[in-house]
Amino acid sequence: MIMPRGSGQLLLPANPVFIAFTLLLALAADLVPLGRTALMPDLLSVVLVFWGVHQPRRVGVGWAFAFGLLIDVHHGSLLGQHALAYSILSFGAVSLHRRLPSFGLLTQALQVLPLFAIAHAVSLAVRMLVGGMWPGWTLMLAPLFEAMLWPLATVLLLAPQRRAPDRDANRPL
């Protein structure tokens, strides 16, 4: 197998427990009542896109839909608003999963930015169709903040896979 240009190291398989832990931690971070404003980044969407790109067989559209329903219930929004947005977001992430890891982190952030923007636009469209209030133009900043979190999320979430399975001073991997 030819290694992608951007990675200089083979990765270990992702632990399913770690994947579930990061998703639940991101869900818990989104559930914290900090007075949600339109420009706050959605950490759960960043983690869903990350795992959709790096582990598309384990975290796909079904999990995104389920987490979207949980966010809908918590926020008291229209049931299915976030579920639809997360499902579209996850579909886009799974469709990019072969191409995206071969780029550098900043290029990856630029390529996931339209995904985040589309997800926010779909959520806004559903909200406006049912007569919701306009959240303001600061909503346009949330996808930018989420894209800026992408390199940090990549470094943090890939860290457990980068360690050697059997540490040995004589083995380069």
Chimera marker file (.cmm) of the C-alpha trace (Angstrom):
<marker_set name="trace">
<marker id="1" x="0.000" y="0.000" z="0.000" r="1" g="1" b="0" radius="0.5"/>
<marker id="2" x="1.258" y="3.446" z="-0.847" r="1" g="1" b="0" radius="0.5"/>
<marker id="3" x="1.288" y="5.745" z="2.153" r="1" g="1" b="0" radius="0.5"/>
<marker id="4" x="-0.345" y="9.172" z="1.807" r="1" g="1" b="0" radius="0.5"/>
<marker id="5" x="1.985" y="12.137" z="1.483" r="1" g="1" b="0" radius="0.5"/>
<marker id="6" x="0.902" y="13.879" z="4.693" r="1" g="1" b="0" radius="0.5"/>
<marker id="7" x="1.412" y="10.958" z="7.057" r="1" g="1" b="0" radius="0.5"/>
<marker id="8" x="4.844" y="9.817" z="8.014" r="1" g="1" b="0" radius="0.5"/>
<marker id="9" x="3.687" y="7.088" z="10.370" r="1" g="1" b="0" radius="0.5"/>
<marker id="10" x="1.448" y="4.067" z="10.218" r="1" g="1" b="0" radius="0.5"/>
<marker id="11" x="-1.501" y="4.311" z="12.567" r="1" g="1" b="0" radius="0.5"/>
<marker id="12" x="-2.786" y="1.663" z="14.917" r="1" g="1" b="0" radius="0.5"/>
<marker id="13" x="-6.436" y="0.638" z="14.625" r="1" g="1" b="0" radius="0.5"/>
<marker id="14" x="-8.824" y="2.936" z="16.435" r="1" g="1" b="0" radius="0.5"/>
<marker id="15" x="-10.195" y="1.588" z="19.685" r="1" g="1" b="0" radius="0.5"/>
<marker id="16" x="-14.027" y="1.493" z="19.566" r="1" g="1" b="0" radius="0.5"/>
<marker id="17" x="-14.167" y="2.441" z="23.235" r="1" g="1" b="0" radius="0.5"/>
<marker id="18" x="-12.098" y="5.550" z="22.514" r="1" g="1" b="0" radius="0.5"/>
<marker id="19" x="-14.363" y="6.460" z="19.600" r="1" g="1" b="0" radius="0.5"/>
<marker id="20" x="-17.459" y="6.137" z="21.793" r="1" g="1" b="0" radius="0.5"/>
<marker id="21" x="-15.769" y="8.089" z="24.603" r="1" g="1" b="0" radius="0.5"/>
<marker id="22" x="-14.874" y="11.007" z="22.321" r="1" g="1" b="0" radius="0.5"/>
<marker id="23" x="-18.366" y="11.121" z="20.846" r="1" g="1" b="0" radius="0.5"/>
<marker id="24" x="-19.979" y="11.087" z="24.297" r="1" g="1" b="0" radius="0.5"/>
<marker id="25" x="-17.518" y="13.721" z="25.539" r="1" g="1" b="0" radius="0.5"/>
<marker id="26" x="-18.348" y="15.975" z="22.575" r="1" g="1" b="0" radius="0.5"/>
<marker id="27" x="-22.067" y="15.408" z="23.219" r="1" g="1" b="0" radius="0.5"/>
<marker id="28" x="-21.588" y="16.335" z="26.869" r="1" g="1" b="0" radius="0.5"/>
<marker id="29" x="-19.688" y="19.481" z="25.860" r="1" g="1" b="0" radius="0.5"/>
<marker id="30" x="-22.576" y="20.490" z="23.595" r="1" g="1" b="0" radius="0.5"/>
<marker id="31" x="-25.088" y="19.837" z="26.369" r="1" g="1" b="0" radius="0.5"/>
<marker id="32" x="-23.400" y="22.208" z="28.845" r="1" g="1" b="0" radius="0.5"/>
<marker id="33" x="-25.735" y="25.193" z="29.312" r="1" g="1" b="0" radius="0.5"/>
<marker id="34" x="-23.385" y="28.068" z="28.509" r="1" g="1" b="0" radius="0.5"/>
<marker id="35" x="-26.041" y="30.220" z="26.911" r="1" g="1" b="0" radius="0.5"/>
<marker id="36" x="-25.794" y="28.911" z="23.380" r="1" g="1" b="0" radius="0.5"/>
<marker id="37" x="-25.131" y="31.631" z="20.843" r="1" g="1" b="0" radius="0.5"/>
<marker id="38" x="-25.122" y="31.303" z="17.085" r="1" g="1" b="0" radius="0.5"/>
<marker id="39" x="-21.343" y="31.654" z="16.721" r="1" g="1" b="0" radius="0.5"/>
<marker id="40" x="-20.397" y="28.861" z="19.138" r="1" g="1" b="0" radius="0.5"/>
<marker id="41" x="-18.778" y="25.930" z="17.350" r="1" g="1" b="0" radius="0.5"/>
<marker id="42" x="-20.550" y="22.599" z="17.533" r="1" g="1" b="0" radius="0.5"/>
<marker id="43" x="-17.961" y="20.205" z="18.947" r="1" g="1" b="0" radius="0.5"/>
<marker id="44" x="-20.100" y="17.169" z="18.269" r="1" g="1" b="0" radius="0.5"/>
<marker id="45" x="-20.197" y="17.975" z="14.567" r="1" g="1" b="0" radius="0.5"/>
<marker id="46" x="-16.396" y="18.307" z="14.475" r="1" g="1" b="0" radius="0.5"/>
<marker id="47" x="-15.958" y="14.914" z="16.162" r="1" g="1" b="0" radius="0.5"/>
<marker id="48" x="-18.608" y="13.303" z="13.939" r="1" g="1" b="0" radius="0.5"/>
<marker id="49" x="-16.855" y="14.570" z="10.815" r="1" g="1" b="0" radius="0.5"/>
<marker id="50" x="-13.483" y="13.446" z="12.141" r="1" g="1" b="0" radius="0.5"/>
<marker id="51" x="-14.624" y="9.897" z="12.825" r="1" g="1" b="0" radius="0.5"/>
<marker id="52" x="-16.636" y="9.864" z="9.605" r="1" g="1" b="0" radius="0.5"/>
<marker id="53" x="-13.422" y="10.609" z="7.723" r="1" g="1" b="0" radius="0.5"/>
<marker id="54" x="-11.108" y="8.318" z="9.687" r="1" g="1" b="0" radius="0.5"/>
<marker id="55" x="-13.478" y="5.481" z="10.645" r="1" g="1" b="0" radius="0.5"/>
<marker id="56" x="-16.392" y="5.530" z="8.160" r="1" g="1" b="0" radius="0.5"/>
<marker id="57" x="-17.411" y="1.942" z="8.910" r="1" g="1" b="0" radius="0.5"/>
<marker id="58" x="-17.820" y="2.580" z="12.614" r="1" g="1" b="0" radius="0.5"/>
<marker id="59" x="-19.263" y="6.097" z="12.706" r="1" g="1" b="0" radius="0.5"/>
<marker id="60" x="-21.602" y="6.820" z="9.868" r="1" g="1" b="0" radius="0.5"/>
<marker id="61" x="-24.869" y="8.482" z="9.030" r="1" g="1" b="0" radius="0.5"/>
<marker id="62" x="-26.891" y="6.381" z="11.498" r="1" g="1" b="0" radius="0.5"/>
<marker id="63" x="-24.865" y="7.512" z="14.493" r="1" g="1" b="0" radius="0.5"/>
<marker id="64" x="-24.990" y="11.104" z="13.278" r="1" g="1" b="0" radius="0.5"/>
<marker id="65" x="-28.786" y="10.902" z="13.026" r="1" g="1" b="0" radius="0.5"/>
<marker id="66" x="-29.053" y="9.456" z="16.551" r="1" g="1" b="0" radius="0.5"/>
<marker id="67" x="-26.811" y="12.148" z="18.035" r="1" g="1" b="0" radius="0.5"/>
<marker id="68" x="-28.773" y="14.777" z="16.112" r="1" g="1" b="0" radius="0.5"/>
<marker id="69" x="-32.002" y="13.576" z="17.705" r="1" g="1" b="0" radius="0.5"/>
<marker id="70" x="-30.397" y="13.820" z="21.145" r="1" g="1" b="0" radius="0.5"/>
<marker id="71" x="-29.302" y="17.398" z="20.434" r="1" g="1" b="0" radius="0.5"/>
<marker id="72" x="-32.792" y="18.242" z="19.137" r="1" g="1" b="0" radius="0.5"/>
<marker id="73" x="-34.395" y="16.969" z="22.322" r="1" g="1" b="0" radius="0.5"/>
<marker id="74" x="-31.917" y="18.807" z="24.524" r="1" g="1" b="0" radius="0.5"/>
<marker id="75" x="-32.168" y="22.149" z="22.712" r="1" g="1" b="0" radius="0.5"/>
<marker id="76" x="-35.928" y="21.893" z="22.377" r="1" g="1" b="0" radius="0.5"/>
<marker id="77" x="-35.684" y="22.512" z="18.656" r="1" g="1" b="0" radius="0.5"/>
<marker id="78" x="-37.763" y="20.967" z="15.914" r="1" g="1" b="0" radius="0.5"/>
<marker id="79" x="-37.346" y="17.197" z="16.127" r="1" g="1" b="0" radius="0.5"/>
<marker id="80" x="-35.088" y="16.224" z="13.237" r="1" g="1" b="0" radius="0.5"/>
<marker id="81" x="-33.477" y="19.618" z="12.628" r="1" g="1" b="0" radius="0.5"/>
<marker id="82" x="-30.037" y="18.701" z="13.917" r="1" g="1" b="0" radius="0.5"/>
<marker id="83" x="-30.522" y="15.068" z="12.922" r="1" g="1" b="0" radius="0.5"/>
<marker id="84" x="-30.891" y="16.085" z="9.277" r="1" g="1" b="0" radius="0.5"/>
<marker id="85" x="-27.934" y="18.464" z="9.465" r="1" g="1" b="0" radius="0.5"/>
<marker id="86" x="-25.685" y="15.880" z="11.162" r="1" g="1" b="0" radius="0.5"/>
<marker id="87" x="-26.751" y="13.203" z="8.662" r="1" g="1" b="0" radius="0.5"/>
<marker id="88" x="-25.797" y="15.427" z="5.719" r="1" g="1" b="0" radius="0.5"/>
<marker id="89" x="-22.565" y="16.346" z="7.489" r="1" g="1" b="0" radius="0.5"/>
<marker id="90" x="-21.709" y="12.700" z="8.106" r="1" g="1" b="0" radius="0.5"/>
<marker id="91" x="-22.539" y="11.725" z="4.524" r="1" g="1" b="0" radius="0.5"/>
<marker id="92" x="-20.163" y="14.423" z="3.303" r="1" g="1" b="0" radius="0.5"/>
<marker id="93" x="-17.450" y="13.229" z="5.682" r="1" g="1" b="0" radius="0.5"/>
<marker id="94" x="-17.797" y="9.618" z="4.574" r="1" g="1" b="0" radius="0.5"/>
<marker id="95" x="-17.635" y="10.702" z="0.930" r="1" g="1" b="0" radius="0.5"/>
<marker id="96" x="-14.346" y="12.530" z="1.653" r="1" g="1" b="0" radius="0.5"/>
<marker id="97" x="-12.760" y="9.740" z="3.687" r="1" g="1" b="0" radius="0.5"/>
<marker id="98" x="-10.431" y="8.473" z="0.954" r="1" g="1" b="0" radius="0.5"/>
<marker id="99" x="-9.225" y="11.842" z="-0.283" r="1" g="1" b="0" radius="0.5"/>
<marker id="100" x="-8.960" y="13.991" z="2.835" r="1" g="1" b="0" radius="0.5"/>
<marker id="101" x="-6.178" y="12.208" z="4.830" r="1" g="1" b="0" radius="0.5"/>
<marker id="102" x="-3.688" y="12.691" z="1.997" r="1" g="1" b="0" radius="0.5"/>
<marker id="103" x="-3.660" y="16.479" z="2.522" r="1" g="1" b="0" radius="0.5"/>
<marker id="104" x="-2.073" y="18.579" z="5.235" r="1" g="1" b="0" radius="0.5"/>
<marker id="105" x="-4.075" y="19.757" z="8.234" r="1" g="1" b="0" radius="0.5"/>
<marker id="106" x="-4.745" y="23.271" z="6.938" r="1" g="1" b="0" radius="0.5"/>
<marker id="107" x="-5.884" y="21.996" z="3.559" r="1" g="1" b="0" radius="0.5"/>
<marker id="108" x="-8.109" y="19.492" z="5.332" r="1" g="1" b="0" radius="0.5"/>
<marker id="109" x="-9.635" y="22.317" z="7.366" r="1" g="1" b="0" radius="0.5"/>
<marker id="110" x="-10.393" y="24.214" z="4.160" r="1" g="1" b="0" radius="0.5"/>
<marker id="111" x="-12.026" y="21.138" z="2.657" r="1" g="1" b="0" radius="0.5"/>
<marker id="112" x="-14.283" y="20.432" z="5.653" r="1" g="1" b="0" radius="0.5"/>
<marker id="113" x="-15.336" y="24.087" z="5.919" r="1" g="1" b="0" radius="0.5"/>
<marker id="114" x="-18.034" y="23.703" z="3.219" r="1" g="1" b="0" radius="0.5"/>
<marker id="115" x="-19.380" y="20.655" z="5.069" r="1" g="1" b="0" radius="0.5"/>
<marker id="116" x="-19.818" y="22.664" z="8.247" r="1" g="1" b="0" radius="0.5"/>
<marker id="117" x="-21.336" y="25.571" z="6.319" r="1" g="1" b="0" radius="0.5"/>
<marker id="118" x="-23.843" y="23.284" z="4.586" r="1" g="1" b="0" radius="0.5"/>
<marker id="119" x="-24.836" y="21.698" z="7.898" r="1" g="1" b="0" radius="0.5"/>
<marker id="120" x="-25.483" y="25.108" z="9.467" r="1" g="1" b="0" radius="0.5"/>
<marker id="121" x="-27.369" y="26.259" z="6.374" r="1" g="1" b="0" radius="0.5"/>
<marker id="122" x="-29.629" y="23.181" z="6.463" r="1" g="1" b="0" radius="0.5"/>
<marker id="123" x="-30.316" y="23.666" z="10.161" r="1" g="1" b="0" radius="0.5"/>
<marker id="124" x="-31.081" y="27.349" z="9.571" r="1" g="1" b="0" radius="0.5"/>
<marker id="125" x="-33.353" y="26.556" z="6.629" r="1" g="1" b="0" radius="0.5"/>
<marker id="126" x="-35.372" y="24.066" z="8.681" r="1" g="1" b="0" radius="0.5"/>
<marker id="127" x="-35.625" y="26.556" z="11.535" r="1" g="1" b="0" radius="0.5"/>
<marker id="128" x="-36.779" y="29.359" z="9.242" r="1" g="1" b="0" radius="0.5"/>
<marker id="129" x="-39.293" y="27.140" z="7.395" r="1" g="1" b="0" radius="0.5"/>
<marker id="130" x="-41.185" y="26.465" z="10.604" r="1" g="1" b="0" radius="0.5"/>
<marker id="131" x="-41.231" y="30.122" z="11.603" r="1" g="1" b="0" radius="0.5"/>
<marker id="132" x="-38.173" y="30.305" z="13.842" r="1" g="1" b="0" radius="0.5"/>
<marker id="133" x="-36.291" y="33.453" z="14.700" r="1" g="1" b="0" radius="0.5"/>
<marker id="134" x="-33.290" y="34.639" z="12.703" r="1" g="1" b="0" radius="0.5"/>
<marker id="135" x="-30.202" y="33.942" z="14.832" r="1" g="1" b="0" radius="0.5"/>
<marker id="136" x="-28.197" y="36.792" z="13.308" r="1" g="1" b="0" radius="0.5"/>
<marker id="137" x="-25.250" y="37.036" z="11.008" r="1" g="1" b="0" radius="0.5"/>
<marker id="138" x="-22.922" y="35.641" z="13.651" r="1" g="1" b="0" radius="0.5"/>
<marker id="139" x="-24.151" y="32.213" z="12.563" r="1" g="1" b="0" radius="0.5"/>
<marker id="140" x="-21.720" y="32.518" z="9.632" r="1" g="1" b="0" radius="0.5"/>
<marker id="141" x="-18.783" y="32.429" z="12.058" r="1" g="1" b="0" radius="0.5"/>
<marker id="142" x="-19.609" y="29.022" z="13.547" r="1" g="1" b="0" radius="0.5"/>
<marker id="143" x="-18.444" y="27.003" z="10.487" r="1" g="1" b="0" radius="0.5"/>
<marker id="144" x="-15.212" y="29.002" z="10.468" r="1" g="1" b="0" radius="0.5"/>
<marker id="145" x="-14.577" y="28.222" z="14.140" r="1" g="1" b="0" radius="0.5"/>
<marker id="146" x="-15.365" y="24.551" z="13.530" r="1" g="1" b="0" radius="0.5"/>
<marker id="147" x="-12.923" y="24.453" z="10.612" r="1" g="1" b="0" radius="0.5"/>
<marker id="148" x="-10.292" y="26.117" z="12.807" r="1" g="1" b="0" radius="0.5"/>
<marker id="149" x="-10.840" y="23.363" z="15.404" r="1" g="1" b="0" radius="0.5"/>
<marker id="150" x="-10.177" y="20.674" z="12.780" r="1" g="1" b="0" radius="0.5"/>
<marker id="151" x="-6.338" y="20.602" z="13.104" r="1" g="1" b="0" radius="0.5"/>
<marker id="152" x="-6.560" y="20.469" z="16.898" r="1" g="1" b="0" radius="0.5"/>
<marker id="153" x="-9.163" y="17.697" z="16.764" r="1" g="1" b="0" radius="0.5"/>
<marker id="154" x="-7.033" y="15.735" z="14.314" r="1" g="1" b="0" radius="0.5"/>
<marker id="155" x="-3.936" y="15.935" z="16.483" r="1" g="1" b="0" radius="0.5"/>
<marker id="156" x="-5.812" y="15.049" z="19.684" r="1" g="1" b="0" radius="0.5"/>
<marker id="157" x="-7.985" y="12.269" z="18.309" r="1" g="1" b="0" radius="0.5"/>
<marker id="158" x="-5.212" y="10.553" z="16.345" r="1" g="1" b="0" radius="0.5"/>
<marker id="159" x="-2.742" y="10.668" z="19.256" r="1" g="1" b="0" radius="0.5"/>
<marker id="160" x="-3.695" y="7.253" z="20.727" r="1" g="1" b="0" radius="0.5"/>
<marker id="161" x="-3.210" y="5.618" z="17.335" r="1" g="1" b="0" radius="0.5"/>
<marker id="162" x="0.277" y="7.028" z="16.812" r="1" g="1" b="0" radius="0.5"/>
<marker id="163" x="1.999" y="5.257" z="19.665" r="1" g="1" b="0" radius="0.5"/>
<marker id="164" x="3.919" y="2.057" z="18.995" r="1" g="1" b="0" radius="0.5"/>
<marker id="165" x="2.088" y="-1.139" z="19.970" r="1" g="1" b="0" radius="0.5"/>
<marker id="166" x="5.238" y="-2.646" z="21.501" r="1" g="1" b="0" radius="0.5"/>
<marker id="167" x="7.716" y="0.032" z="22.400" r="1" g="1" b="0" radius="0.5"/>
<marker id="168" x="11.197" y="-1.015" z="21.421" r="1" g="1" b="0" radius="0.5"/>
<marker id="169" x="14.325" y="1.075" z="20.944" r="1" g="1" b="0" radius="0.5"/>
<marker id="170" x="15.338" y="-0.977" z="17.886" r="1" g="1" b="0" radius="0.5"/>
<marker id="171" x="12.052" y="-0.709" z="15.954" r="1" g="1" b="0" radius="0.5"/>
<marker id="172" x="11.493" y="2.483" z="13.934" r="1" g="1" b="0" radius="0.5"/>
<marker id="173" x="7.674" y="2.130" z="13.740" r="1" g="1" b="0" radius="0.5"/>
<link id1="1" id2="2" r="1" g="1" b="0" radius="0.2"/>
<link id1="2" id2="3" r="1" g="1" b="0" radius="0.2"/>
<link id1="3" id2="4" r="1" g="1" b="0" radius="0.2"/>
<link id1="4" id2="5" r="1" g="1" b="0" radius="0.2"/>
<link id1="5" id2="6" r="1" g="1" b="0" radius="0.2"/>
<link id1="6" id2="7" r="1" g="1" b="0" radius="0.2"/>
<link id1="7" id2="8" r="1" g="1" b="0" radius="0.2"/>
<link id1="8" id2="9" r="1" g="1" b="0" radius="0.2"/>
<link id1="9" id2="10" r="1" g="1" b="0" radius="0.2"/>
<link id1="10" id2="11" r="1" g="1" b="0" radius="0.2"/>
<link id1="11" id2="12" r="1" g="1" b="0" radius="0.2"/>
<link id1="12" id2="13" r="1" g="1" b="0" radius="0.2"/>
<link id1="13" id2="14" r="1" g="1" b="0" radius="0.2"/>
<link id1="14" id2="15" r="1" g="1" b="0" radius="0.2"/>
<link id1="15" id2="16" r="1" g="1" b="0" radius="0.2"/>
<link id1="16" id2="17" r="1" g="1" b="0" radius="0.2"/>
<link id1="17" id2="18" r="1" g="1" b="0" radius="0.2"/>
<link id1="18" id2="19" r="1" g="1" b="0" radius="0.2"/>
<link id1="19" id2="20" r="1" g="1" b="0" radius="0.2"/>
<link id1="20" id2="21" r="1" g="1" b="0" radius="0.2"/>
<link id1="21" id2="22" r="1" g="1" b="0" radius="0.2"/>
<link id1="22" id2="23" r="1" g="1" b="0" radius="0.2"/>
<link id1="23" id2="24" r="1" g="1" b="0" radius="0.2"/>
<link id1="24" id2="25" r="1" g="1" b="0" radius="0.2"/>
<link id1="25" id2="26" r="1" g="1" b="0" radius="0.2"/>
<link id1="26" id2="27" r="1" g="1" b="0" radius="0.2"/>
<link id1="27" id2="28" r="1" g="1" b="0" radius="0.2"/>
<link id1="28" id2="29" r="1" g="1" b="0" radius="0.2"/>
<link id1="29" id2="30" r="1" g="1" b="0" radius="0.2"/>
<link id1="30" id2="31" r="1" g="1" b="0" radius="0.2"/>
<link id1="31" id2="32" r="1" g="1" b="0" radius="0.2"/>
<link id1="32" id2="33" r="1" g="1" b="0" radius="0.2"/>
<link id1="33" id2="34" r="1" g="1" b="0" radius="0.2"/>
<link id1="34" id2="35" r="1" g="1" b="0" radius="0.2"/>
<link id1="35" id2="36" r="1" g="1" b="0" radius="0.2"/>
<link id1="36" id2="37" r="1" g="1" b="0" radius="0.2"/>
<link id1="37" id2="38" r="1" g="1" b="0" radius="0.2"/>
<link id1="38" id2="39" r="1" g="1" b="0" radius="0.2"/>
<link id1="39" id2="40" r="1" g="1" b="0" radius="0.2"/>
<link id1="40" id2="41" r="1" g="1" b="0" radius="0.2"/>
<link id1="41" id2="42" r="1" g="1" b="0" radius="0.2"/>
<link id1="42" id2="43" r="1" g="1" b="0" radius="0.2"/>
<link id1="43" id2="44" r="1" g="1" b="0" radius="0.2"/>
<link id1="44" id2="45" r="1" g="1" b="0" radius="0.2"/>
<link id1="45" id2="46" r="1" g="1" b="0" radius="0.2"/>
<link id1="46" id2="47" r="1" g="1" b="0" radius="0.2"/>
<link id1="47" id2="48" r="1" g="1" b="0" radius="0.2"/>
<link id1="48" id2="49" r="1" g="1" b="0" radius="0.2"/>
<link id1="49" id2="50" r="1" g="1" b="0" radius="0.2"/>
<link id1="50" id2="51" r="1" g="1" b="0" radius="0.2"/>
<link id1="51" id2="52" r="1" g="1" b="0" radius="0.2"/>
<link id1="52" id2="53" r="1" g="1" b="0" radius="0.2"/>
<link id1="53" id2="54" r="1" g="1" b="0" radius="0.2"/>
<link id1="54" id2="55" r="1" g="1" b="0" radius="0.2"/>
<link id1="55" id2="56" r="1" g="1" b="0" radius="0.2"/>
<link id1="56" id2="57" r="1" g="1" b="0" radius="0.2"/>
<link id1="57" id2="58" r="1" g="1" b="0" radius="0.2"/>
<link id1="58" id2="59" r="1" g="1" b="0" radius="0.2"/>
<link id1="59" id2="60" r="1" g="1" b="0" radius="0.2"/>
<link id1="60" id2="61" r="1" g="1" b="0" radius="0.2"/>
<link id1="61" id2="62" r="1" g="1" b="0" radius="0.2"/>
<link id1="62" id2="63" r="1" g="1" b="0" radius="0.2"/>
<link id1="63" id2="64" r="1" g="1" b="0" radius="0.2"/>
<link id1="64" id2="65" r="1" g="1" b="0" radius="0.2"/>
<link id1="65" id2="66" r="1" g="1" b="0" radius="0.2"/>
<link id1="66" id2="67" r="1" g="1" b="0" radius="0.2"/>
<link id1="67" id2="68" r="1" g="1" b="0" radius="0.2"/>
<link id1="68" id2="69" r="1" g="1" b="0" radius="0.2"/>
<link id1="69" id2="70" r="1" g="1" b="0" radius="0.2"/>
<link id1="70" id2="71" r="1" g="1" b="0" radius="0.2"/>
<link id1="71" id2="72" r="1" g="1" b="0" radius="0.2"/>
<link id1="72" id2="73" r="1" g="1" b="0" radius="0.2"/>
<link id1="73" id2="74" r="1" g="1" b="0" radius="0.2"/>
<link id1="74" id2="75" r="1" g="1" b="0" radius="0.2"/>
<link id1="75" id2="76" r="1" g="1" b="0" radius="0.2"/>
<link id1="76" id2="77" r="1" g="1" b="0" radius="0.2"/>
<link id1="77" id2="78" r="1" g="1" b="0" radius="0.2"/>
<link id1="78" id2="79" r="1" g="1" b="0" radius="0.2"/>
<link id1="79" id2="80" r="1" g="1" b="0" radius="0.2"/>
<link id1="80" id2="81" r="1" g="1" b="0" radius="0.2"/>
<link id1="81" id2="82" r="1" g="1" b="0" radius="0.2"/>
<link id1="82" id2="83" r="1" g="1" b="0" radius="0.2"/>
<link id1="83" id2="84" r="1" g="1" b="0" radius="0.2"/>
<link id1="84" id2="85" r="1" g="1" b="0" radius="0.2"/>
<link id1="85" id2="86" r="1" g="1" b="0" radius="0.2"/>
<link id1="86" id2="87" r="1" g="1" b="0" radius="0.2"/>
<link id1="87" id2="88" r="1" g="1" b="0" radius="0.2"/>
<link id1="88" id2="89" r="1" g="1" b="0" radius="0.2"/>
<link id1="89" id2="90" r="1" g="1" b="0" radius="0.2"/>
<link id1="90" id2="91" r="1" g="1" b="0" radius="0.2"/>
<link id1="91" id2="92" r="1" g="1" b="0" radius="0.2"/>
<link id1="92" id2="93" r="1" g="1" b="0" radius="0.2"/>
<link id1="93" id2="94" r="1" g="1" b="0" radius="0.2"/>
<link id1="94" id2="95" r="1" g="1" b="0" radius="0.2"/>
<link id1="95" id2="96" r="1" g="1" b="0" radius="0.2"/>
<link id1="96" id2="97" r="1" g="1" b="0" radius="0.2"/>
<link id1="97" id2="98" r="1" g="1" b="0" radius="0.2"/>
<link id1="98" id2="99" r="1" g="1" b="0" radius="0.2"/>
<link id1="99" id2="100" r="1" g="1" b="0" radius="0.2"/>
<link id1="100" id2="101" r="1" g="1" b="0" radius="0.2"/>
<link id1="101" id2="102" r="1" g="1" b="0" radius="0.2"/>
<link id1="102" id2="103" r="1" g="1" b="0" radius="0.2"/>
<link id1="103" id2="104" r="1" g="1" b="0" radius="0.2"/>
<link id1="104" id2="105" r="1" g="1" b="0" radius="0.2"/>
<link id1="105" id2="106" r="1" g="1" b="0" radius="0.2"/>
<link id1="106" id2="107" r="1" g="1" b="0" radius="0.2"/>
<link id1="107" id2="108" r="1" g="1" b="0" radius="0.2"/>
<link id1="108" id2="109" r="1" g="1" b="0" radius="0.2"/>
<link id1="109" id2="110" r="1" g="1" b="0" radius="0.2"/>
<link id1="110" id2="111" r="1" g="1" b="0" radius="0.2"/>
<link id1="111" id2="112" r="1" g="1" b="0" radius="0.2"/>
<link id1="112" id2="113" r="1" g="1" b="0" radius="0.2"/>
<link id1="113" id2="114" r="1" g="1" b="0" radius="0.2"/>
<link id1="114" id2="115" r="1" g="1" b="0" radius="0.2"/>
<link id1="115" id2="116" r="1" g="1" b="0" radius="0.2"/>
<link id1="116" id2="117" r="1" g="1" b="0" radius="0.2"/>
<link id1="117" id2="118" r="1" g="1" b="0" radius="0.2"/>
<link id1="118" id2="119" r="1" g="1" b="0" radius="0.2"/>
<link id1="119" id2="120" r="1" g="1" b="0" radius="0.2"/>
<link id1="120" id2="121" r="1" g="1" b="0" radius="0.2"/>
<link id1="121" id2="122" r="1" g="1" b="0" radius="0.2"/>
<link id1="122" id2="123" r="1" g="1" b="0" radius="0.2"/>
<link id1="123" id2="124" r="1" g="1" b="0" radius="0.2"/>
<link id1="124" id2="125" r="1" g="1" b="0" radius="0.2"/>
<link id1="125" id2="126" r="1" g="1" b="0" radius="0.2"/>
<link id1="126" id2="127" r="1" g="1" b="0" radius="0.2"/>
<link id1="127" id2="128" r="1" g="1" b="0" radius="0.2"/>
<link id1="128" id2="129" r="1" g="1" b="0" radius="0.2"/>
<link id1="129" id2="130" r="1" g="1" b="0" radius="0.2"/>
<link id1="130" id2="131" r="1" g="1" b="0" radius="0.2"/>
<link id1="131" id2="132" r="1" g="1" b="0" radius="0.2"/>
<link id1="132" id2="133" r="1" g="1" b="0" radius="0.2"/>
<link id1="133" id2="134" r="1" g="1" b="0" radius="0.2"/>
<link id1="134" id2="135" r="1" g="1" b="0" radius="0.2"/>
<link id1="135" id2="136" r="1" g="1" b="0" radius="0.2"/>
<link id1="136" id2="137" r="1" g="1" b="0" radius="0.2"/>
<link id1="137" id2="138" r="1" g="1" b="0" radius="0.2"/>
<link id1="138" id2="139" r="1" g="1" b="0" radius="0.2"/>
<link id1="139" id2="140" r="1" g="1" b="0" radius="0.2"/>
<link id1="140" id2="141" r="1" g="1" b="0" radius="0.2"/>
<link id1="141" id2="142" r="1" g="1" b="0" radius="0.2"/>
<link id1="142" id2="143" r="1" g="1" b="0" radius="0.2"/>
<link id1="143" id2="144" r="1" g="1" b="0" radius="0.2"/>
<link id1="144" id2="145" r="1" g="1" b="0" radius="0.2"/>
<link id1="145" id2="146" r="1" g="1" b="0" radius="0.2"/>
<link id1="146" id2="147" r="1" g="1" b="0" radius="0.2"/>
<link id1="147" id2="148" r="1" g="1" b="0" radius="0.2"/>
<link id1="148" id2="149" r="1" g="1" b="0" radius="0.2"/>
<link id1="149" id2="150" r="1" g="1" b="0" radius="0.2"/>
<link id1="150" id2="151" r="1" g="1" b="0" radius="0.2"/>
<link id1="151" id2="152" r="1" g="1" b="0" radius="0.2"/>
<link id1="152" id2="153" r="1" g="1" b="0" radius="0.2"/>
<link id1="153" id2="154" r="1" g="1" b="0" radius="0.2"/>
<link id1="154" id2="155" r="1" g="1" b="0" radius="0.2"/>
<link id1="155" id2="156" r="1" g="1" b="0" radius="0.2"/>
<link id1="156" id2="157" r="1" g="1" b="0" radius="0.2"/>
<link id1="157" id2="158" r="1" g="1" b="0" radius="0.2"/>
<link id1="158" id2="159" r="1" g="1" b="0" radius="0.2"/>
<link id1="159" id2="160" r="1" g="1" b="0" radius="0.2"/>
<link id1="160" id2="161" r="1" g="1" b="0" radius="0.2"/>
<link id1="161" id2="162" r="1" g="1" b="0" radius="0.2"/>
<link id1="162" id2="163" r="1" g="1" b="0" radius="0.2"/>
<link id1="163" id2="164" r="1" g="1" b="0" radius="0.2"/>
<link id1="164" id2="165" r="1" g="1" b="0" radius="0.2"/>
<link id1="165" id2="166" r="1" g="1" b="0" radius="0.2"/>
<link id1="166" id2="167" r="1" g="1" b="0" radius="0.2"/>
<link id1="167" id2="168" r="1" g="1" b="0" radius="0.2"/>
<link id1="168" id2="169" r="1" g="1" b="0" radius="0.2"/>
<link id1="169" id2="170" r="1" g="1" b="0" radius="0.2"/>
<link id1="170" id2="171" r="1" g="1" b="0" radius="0.2"/>
<link id1="171" id2="172" r="1" g="1" b="0" radius="0.2"/>
<link id1="172" id2="173" r="1" g="1" b="0" radius="0.2"/>
</marker_set>
